[in-house]
Amino acid sequence: MPPFSKVLVANRGEIAVRIFRTLRELGIGCVAVYSDADRGRAHVRAADEAYRIGPGPAAESYLRGDVLVEAALRSGAQAIHPGYGFLAENAAFARLVEQADLTWIGPPPAAIELMGSKTAARAAMRAAGVPIVPGAVDPVGSASEVVGLGAEIGYPLIIKAAAGGGGKGMEIVRSPDEAERAFDAATRQGERYFADPAVYVERYLEDPRHVEVQVLADAHGNVIHLGERDCTIQRRHQKLVEETPSPAVDDALRARIGQIAVDAARAAGYRSAGTIEGLLTGGGEYFFMEMNTRIQVEHTVTEVVTGLDLIREQVLVAAGEPLSLRQEDVVLRGHAIECRINAEDVAKGFLPAPGRVTAYREPAGPGVRVDSGIDAGDEVSELYDPMIAKLIVHDVDRDRAIARMLRALEEFRIEGPPTLLGFHRALLEHPCFARGETCDGIVESKELAERAEELEQSFSHRTTSVAHGSDGSATTVPRLVAVEVDGRSYDVSLHVTEPPWAGLARRRRERSASGRGAGGNGAVLSPMQGTVLKVEVGDGDAVEAGQLLCVIEAMKMENEIVSPRVGIVRDLAVSPGAGITIGQLVCVVATPEPQ
């Protein structure tokens, strides 16, 4: 008999589809939820039944715990799986689920609460003998306290939201004069993303490896680890590439950090799947950073090297069953790599790029796995995370896994919004990645961006504009098509003419191609669609080149819009909390009048 008759997945996209697959194998009914923006999407179609939970914005749908519980009760589901993101690490939601006599497929609310407070977690880990990064255990209340800590333990520092996670609410401070800006930004993000403005400070370790350990724990006192994942390749504290095993970890180090992870999970009273995230220095020191009390985006690479289904383990543990294996049964076979395929524009500083996916074809073949929740014709919405898919490969060793990933990336076909396909190819081809280095400074380098753009253009499935009229005239595009000459196939660029209206949206985007939002005649245009979080200037203010004008949030990322030149702010057209579209005027930075 299956452990549950029905399970509601309180999430969307690829993780919802991923969980449904395991539920089906267990003979469990699948219940989906959807916002108005997700009506008819892949995760809805993948379920046995689905329930509307509200409008598009997450705050009115996927973050409404009461509505989610009501949907579960209406459907007759016995349990709720939260996936990752949204309410997955929300102790109040976990308690709400349990109060409704539903089973929460995740850790105990008390463990979520403890590890969700980074300051409380650091104190608990220190008490348990788990090594933590040097810094404050208690929250700091002002920029002056940050400066005081800098004088005590040295710079650089990193300010972190106490309730943070997922790379949000973190700001680096390299000198005392950066403290106020960083403190304000971290507290603002903590309030916005986690409803908690509290922040703490720790020493910022230069160029460490981000090495995390997957743990599993049941209600019978069993806690094991499943090896490490190396998640060092990031930008803006967001992971891009994950692999296991880490190229910097040998068997002895693996055993040591694995034991640290098990000790940390026990100290938290943990149950279910979770991840201990840590920093590994070049000298071999390993420090606890935080615990993610949920399934991770990158759980896939651990699954393919261990042969385990982590979602299955979560479901069975929630049903009261013991773990299906002991520590001595864990065997790591081969090497796995995951690339996150996001709708982001590398040429514009990784700006989120929402839009309609007009064509979509996944790679296949031995050792290739794709977790996605999108089909051709679906919209990558600015309301949610920009991930389109996760591409995972597995082979006998790291070199062969890299070669397999490069082949799979080349096969992947996505038309519509710009993606990270070219970026990943450029990165995996780079000598620093091949050597297993941290690639510090390479990810956002001009060199890699140019190579990524070159590879994007080389994809035979790409469609890019080469000429278009600025006066609303017709637009010329090169469309690559296959032709056959004397029995041999060739890719040929076919130049076609679009009607004037077809290129309007694209031209608006390209007017702000710098990513800084600079337009002609001093006009500063928004390079993205999103929400204005903060405005730092007023009409008539004198500004310097590079001075912050406003902050715009797009697809869960904060983007700073700065002045393109010295001048005077005129025609300020934005305000905090207001929506903004691509190409919309922020302000004009006028040339100062001669004195």
N, C-alpha and C positions, 0 to 999 in steps of 0.2 A: 504493500500500500504506500502511495506517496505521502510524504510528511504533511502536506497541505493540499487542499482541493483547489484553491485559487490563491494567487499572490498578485497584489497590485504593485506595480513599479512606479514610484513617485518621481519620475524623471522623463527624459525625452531623448531623441536622437540615438547615437550609436550605442550608448551604454544601456538604454532600454532594450534595444534589439538584442544586444549581447546577453542580457539577463534572461530574456524570453527564450532564447535558444536552450539554455540550461534547464529552465523550468519545463519546457516541452520534453526534454530527455528524461526528466524525473516524473513525467506524467501529471504535471501541475498546470492548471488553467492560468492563462495570462491575461491580466487586466492592465490596460494602458490608460493614461490621462493625457489631455492635450489642451493647449490654449487656442484661442482663435487663430493665432499665427501659425499653428502647427496642424490645423485641420487637414486630414487626408495624408499626413506625412508617413514616412516608412515605418516608424515605430508604432503608429496607430494601426496601419495595415497588418503589422506583424502579430498583433494581439488577437485574442479571441473576442474581446469586447473592449470598448473604450468610452471614457466619460469626459465631457467638457468641464474644465475647471476655471474658466474665466478668460479675460482679454489677454492680448499678447504680452504686455510687460510682466516679467517674472514676479514682481511684487504683488500683482493682481491674480496670479495663477499658480505657478510652480512653487512659490514661497508661501502660499496660503495653506498652512497645516490643517486648519479646521475643514477646509473644502476637500483636501486630499483624504482625510479620515472619513468624511461623509461619503465620498465616492467609493472608498473601500467597503464601507458598510452596505451601501446600496448594491454593490456588485456581489456581495456574499463572500468577498475575499477573507481569508483567515490571517493574512500576514501582509506586511508592507516592506518592500526592499527600496531603499532610497537612492541606490546608485552612488554617484559622486557629485559634488557640487550641490547647489540649491540647499536642501535641508538635511543632507547626509550627515553633517556633523553638528546638528542642532539638538541639544539635550532636551529642550522643551518639547520639540516635535516627537522625539523618541518616547517621552513620558506620555504625551497626548495619545500616541498610538497604543501604548500599553494600557492606559486608562480606558480606552474603548474596547478592551478585551481582544485586541489584535496582537499578533506577534511581531515584534520589531526585529528585522533581519539585520542585525548590527550589534555593536558593543553596548554594554550597560550604559544608561544615561549618565551615571556618576563618572564613568571612565571618559565619556565624551566631554563632560564638564571639566574634569581635571585637566585633560590634555588639550582642551580647547582654550584654556587660559595659559598662555605661554609662560607667564610668570609663575603661576602655581605649578605648572609642569616642571619648570626648571628647579624649583624648590624641592619637589617630590623626587626628581631624579637625583639631585645632589644628596638628598637624605638616603637614597637607595644605593649610593656608591657609583652611580652612572656618571661618567665624565661629561661636563657641560662646558660650553664656550665661556671664557671669562667675561664678566659683565655684571649688570644689576639683576637681582632676583625680583625686586619690587618695581612697580611701575614708576615712571618719572613723570613729573607734573608740569615741567616747563623747559624751554630751550636752555635756560641758565643751568639747570641740573644736568643737561646733556653736556654742556661745556665743562662743568665740574668733573663729570666722569671722564671726559677726554683728557683732562689734566691728570687724572688719577691713573688711568690704564692705558692712555695713549690713543692716537688716531692711526688709521681710520676706525670709525664706529659705524654701527648700523642700528637704526631705529626701527623697531618692529611693532606692529599692532599686536596687543596682548591677546586678542581673540582672532588673530589673523590666520591665513593659510592660502595656498594656491598662488603664492607670489604677490599677494595684495598687501598693502600697508607697510612696505619696506622702503626705507630711504637711507642712502649712504651719506655719512658726514666725514669729510676729509680734513676739515679745519674748523675752528670756532665760528668763523663767519658764515658757515653753511648750516649751522645748527637750527636757527629759527625757521628757515624755509623748510628744512627736512622735517622738523618737529610738526610744523603746521600741516604738511602734506601727509605724514603718517597718521596723525590724529584724525584728519579729515577722511582719509580712506578707511580707517578703522570704524568711524561712525557710519560711513556710507555702506560699507560692505558687510560689517559685522554688528552694527548697532552698538558699538563699544569703542569710545575714543581713546581708551587707555593704551599706552605704549611703554615699552621697555627698551633698554639699550644693552648691546653687547659688543665686544671687540669684533671688528670686521676682519676676517681672515683673508689675506690676499691670495687669490688663485688656488683655493683648495679644490678638491674633488667633492662633488655632491654624491655621496654614496648612501643608499638607503637599504634597509633590510626588511623583507616581507616576513611577517609573523602570522601564525594561526594559533588560536587558543579556544578551548571549549569550556563547558561548565563543569568539567570533571577534574580540573586542575592540570590539564595537559597544555603545555605551551611549547611550540617548536618554531624554528626559523627555516626559511626556504632559500637561503643564500641572499646575495646582494644584487642591487641594480645600480648601475652608474648613470646618473642623470646630470652630468656636469655641463653638457651642451645646452645652454639656456640663453635667452635674451629677455631683459626686463623681469628677471626672476621667474620666467615662464619656461618650462621644459620644452625642448624641441626634439631631442633624440635621446633614447634610453637604451641601455644594453645590459646584458648579463651573460657571463660574469664580467666584473669590472677588469679592465686591462691592468689596473694597479693593485689588485688584490690577489694574494696567493692563498694557499690552503690554511696556513697558520693564522694569517690576518682575518680570513673569512671566519674561522672558528672563534676568534676573539671578538670581532664585531657582532657575530651572530649571538654570542652569549650576552653581550651588552644589550642587544635588542630583546632577548628573552627576559633578562632581568628587568628591563624597562617595562615590558608588557605585564609582568607579574606585579610590579610595584603599582601599576595603574589599575589592577583588578580587571584585566582585559578579557574579553571574549569576542570571537569572530575573527575576520581577517583585518589586519592593520599593518601600518608601515612605520618603522622607526627611521626618521630621516637624520642623517648625520653629515659632518664635514670631515674629510680625510686630508690631512696636511701632507706635504711632500716628505716630511720626516716620519710619517707613519702614525701620527697622533690621530685619534678618532674621537670626535665630540658629538654628543647628543644635541640635536637642533630642535626637533619637534616630533610629535607623533600625529600621523594622519589616521583618524579613527573611522576608516571607511575603506572601500575598495579603491585602488588607485587607477588612474588612466592607464598607467604602464604595467598593470598586473599581467598583461598578455605575455611579456617576455619571460616572466617567471613560469607561467603556465607551459610554454613550449619547451623549456629546458628541464622541467620537472615532470611533465606529463600529467599534472594535476589540473582540475577545474576548480578555481578558487571560488567562483560563485556557488558551485555545488557544495563546497565545504561550508560556506556561509549559511546556506539554506539548512543543511543538516545539523549544524551546530545550533542554529536558532530553534530547531525542532527538538533539541535536547540530546542529540546523539554525540558520541565522542568522536574525536578526530579519526580519520580513516588511516592514519599512519603515525609512526613514531619518528623521532629525530634520526635514528640510525637508518630509517627506510628512505630518507631523502637523498636522491642521487641527481646531480646536475649533469646533463648530457648536452654537449655541443655549445654553440653560442647563438644568442638571439639579439636582434636589433629592432627597435621600433622607431619609425619616423611619424611625427604628427603632421598630417597634411591639412594645414589651415588655409582659409581664404584671407591671405595677407599679401600686401604688396611690398616685396623686398626693396624695390627701387625707391619706395617712399618711406623707408625706415620702418618696415614691418607694420604699416598702417593696416588695420582691419579693412577688408574689402567686401562688404556684403553685396549680394547680387544673385541673379538666377543662374543655376548650372544648366547650360543648354545641351551638354553632352557629357556622358559619364560612362567609363568602362574600366573595371578593375583588373589588375594583373592577376595572374594565376601561375600554376606550375608547382613543382616540388618545393616544399618548405616556405610557401608564401601564404600569409593570412591577412585578410583585410576586415577590419571591424568598422562599419559605417552605418549611417542612418539616413542616407540621402540617395535620391535617384535623379536621373535626368529630368529637368523641368522643375525641380524643387528650388526654393529660394533659401540662400544663406542669409538669415535675418540679422539685422543690426541689433536685435533685442537680446541675442544670446551669444554664447561663445562661438568664435569663428571656425571651429574645427569641422572639417568635412569628413575626414576618415583617419584611421590609424593603419599604417602599413607595417606589418611585422614579418620578419624573415628569420629562418633558423637553418643552421648548417653545422658541420662538424667542428669548425673552428672560426676564429674571428675574421681571418682573411677571406675565407670562402663565404661567410655571412655578408661581408661588405660587398663582394662581387655579386652575390644574389640580390642584395638590396638595390644596387645600381641597375641591375637588369629589370627588377620589378618597377623601379621608379620610371624607367624609360618606357615601360609598357603602360603605365597608368595614364589614362586619358580623362582630363577634366577641362571642359570648355566653359567659358563664362567669366567668373571672377578670377583675378590673378591668384595663384596658389604658391605654396612652398615647394612644389615639385622640383623646380630648377635649383632652388637653394639647397635642398637636401643632396642633390647630385653633386653640386659644387663642393659642398662640405665633405661628403664621403670620398671625393676624389682628392681632397687636399692632403698634402703630406702629414700635417699635424694630426689629422684624424687617423690616418693609416698607421702612424706611430703610436697611437693610443694616448696622445697628450691631451691636456685640458683645452687646447685651442683658444686660450685666453686672448681676447682682442681680435680674433679672426672672425667670429660669428657676425659682427656688425661692421666689418671692414669694407672699404670701398672695393678692394680686390675681390672679395667673395661675392659682393652684390653684382659687380660687373660680370663675373663668371656665371652667376645664377641667371642674370638677364640673357646672356648669350645662349645658355642651355634652354631657357624658356623659348627663345626664338627658334631654336633648332628643332623643337618638337613638331612633328609633321601635323599634329592636330591643333596647333595654335592658330588663332585668328587675331591679327593685330593691324591697326591702322597705320598707313604710311603718309597719307595726304588728306587734308580736309580743309574746306573753305572756312575762313573766320567770319564770313558774311552770311552764313546760312546756306551756302551753296552745297551741291552734292558732295558726298564723301567717297574717296577711293580706298579700297581695302585689298591686301593680298591674301587670297584664300588658297592654301596649298591643296592641290588635288593630285591624285595618282593617274598617270597616263602610261600607255604602253607604246613603245616605238621599237620596231624590229624585234619583237619578242622580249624586250627588256622593260621593266617598270621604272618610271621616274616620277619624282615629286616636282610639280610645276606650280609656280605662283600664278594664280588667276586673278587679274585685277578687275574688280567689279565695282559698279557705282551704286551707292545707296541713296535713297531719297534724303533730303535735307534733315528731316526730323529724326532719322535713325541715329545720327551722330551727336545729337544735342547733349545727352547726358554724359557721353564720353568726353566731349570737349569741355564741359564744365569741370569734370574731374581733372583733365590735363592742364587746365588753367592754374590749378594749384599743385602741380606735379612736384614741386620742391619738397612737400611734406611740411614746410614751415608756413604755408598758407600765403605766400607772397604773390600778389597779382600785379597788373600794370598800374602806373600812376600812383604807387604807394598803397593801393588797395590790398588789404589782407583778407583772404578768402579762406573759408574752412576747408581743409583737405579731406574731411570726413563727415559722415552723418552721425549725430549723437546728441549728447546733452551737455550744456555748459555748466561746469561745476563751480568755477571761480573766475571772476574778472578782476584783474590786478591794476587796471588803469581807468582813467576817466577822460571825458572830452577835455581837450586843452592841455593834457599832460605832456611834458617833454619826455621822450624815451630814447634810449640808446639802441644800437643794433644788437640783436640777440636778447633784449629785455623781454621778460615774460609779460604777455598781454592777457591771456586767459588760458584756462584748462578745460579741455573737452573730453568727456568720457565717451568711448565708442567700443562696443562689444567687450565690456568689462576691463578696458584698458584706459588709463589716463594719458592724454596727449597734450603736451605743452605747445601753445601757439605763441611764437615770439616775433618781435619786431624785425622786419627785414633790413631796417636802416635807422639812422638817426633822424628824428623828426618830431612832429607834434601830432597827437592823437586827435582825429576829427571823425565825425559821423559814427561814433560808437553805436553798434547795432545789436549788441548781445547783452544778456543779463543772466545771473546765476539761476539755474533751474530750468531755463528755457531750452527748447529743442533747437537743433541747427542742422542744416542739410549741406551736402557737398556743394562747394562753390558759393555758399551764402557769405555775404559781406560780414566780417567781424568789425572792421574799422578801416579808416584810411590813415596812414602815417604820412602826413604832409611834410614837404620840405620846409624847414624853418625859414621865416622871412628874414632878409638881411637887416642887421641892426643899423 
